[in-house]
Amino acid sequence: MTALTVDQAKNAAVIAVVVLVVLSIASAMIIKNIVGKIISIVLFAGLALGAYTQRANLKDCADKAQTQIEANVTNPSLTCTFFGRDIKVGG
C-alpha cells in the first residue's frame, strides 16, 4: 500500500473541487433547461385547458348568433360570456 503525502492530498483536493464545480455548473444548466421546459408545458397545457372549458360558451354564442341570422334581425346584437367576461357581439 502506498502512502498519501500532504502534497498529493492537496492536489487531489484541488482536482476534486474543480471537478465538482464543473459538475455543479453543468447540472445547473441542465436543470434550468428542464425547469424551463416544464414551466412552458404547464403554461400551454393551462391555456389549452382554459380554451377547452370555454367551448360550451362559444357554442352557445354561435347558436344565438345563428338564431338571429335566421330570424333576419336587421341590427343583431348579443352578449356572450368568455372566461367570465361579457363580450358584446355586433350592434
ChimeraX attribute file (.defattr): number of C-alpha atoms within 10 A of each C-alpha:
attribute: neighborCount
match mode: 1-to-1
recipient: residues
	/A:1	3
	/A:2	4
	/A:3	6
	/A:4	8
	/A:5	9
	/A:6	9
	/A:7	9
	/A:8	11
	/A:9	11
	/A:10	11
	/A:11	12
	/A:12	12
	/A:13	12
	/A:14	12
	/A:15	12
	/A:16	12
	/A:17	12
	/A:18	12
	/A:19	11
	/A:20	12
	/A:21	12
	/A:22	12
	/A:23	12
	/A:24	12
	/A:25	11
	/A:26	12
	/A:27	12
	/A:28	12
	/A:29	12
	/A:30	12
	/A:31	12
	/A:32	12
	/A:33	12
	/A:34	12
	/A:35	12
	/A:36	12
	/A:37	12
	/A:38	11
	/A:39	12
	/A:40	12
	/A:41	12
	/A:42	12
	/A:43	12
	/A:44	11
	/A:45	12
	/A:46	12
	/A:47	12
	/A:48	12
	/A:49	11
	/A:50	12
	/A:51	14
	/A:52	10
	/A:53	13
	/A:54	15
	/A:55	12
	/A:56	12
	/A:57	15
	/A:58	15
	/A:59	12
	/A:60	13
	/A:61	18
	/A:62	13
	/A:63	12
	/A:64	16
	/A:65	20
	/A:66	12
	/A:67	12
	/A:68	16
	/A:69	13
	/A:70	9
	/A:71	10
	/A:72	10
	/A:73	11
	/A:74	9
	/A:75	9
	/A:76	13
	/A:77	13
	/A:78	14
	/A:79	14
	/A:80	18
	/A:81	14
	/A:82	16
	/A:83	11
	/A:84	9
	/A:85	9
	/A:86	11
	/A:87	12
	/A:88	11
	/A:89	12
	/A:90	10
	/A:91	8
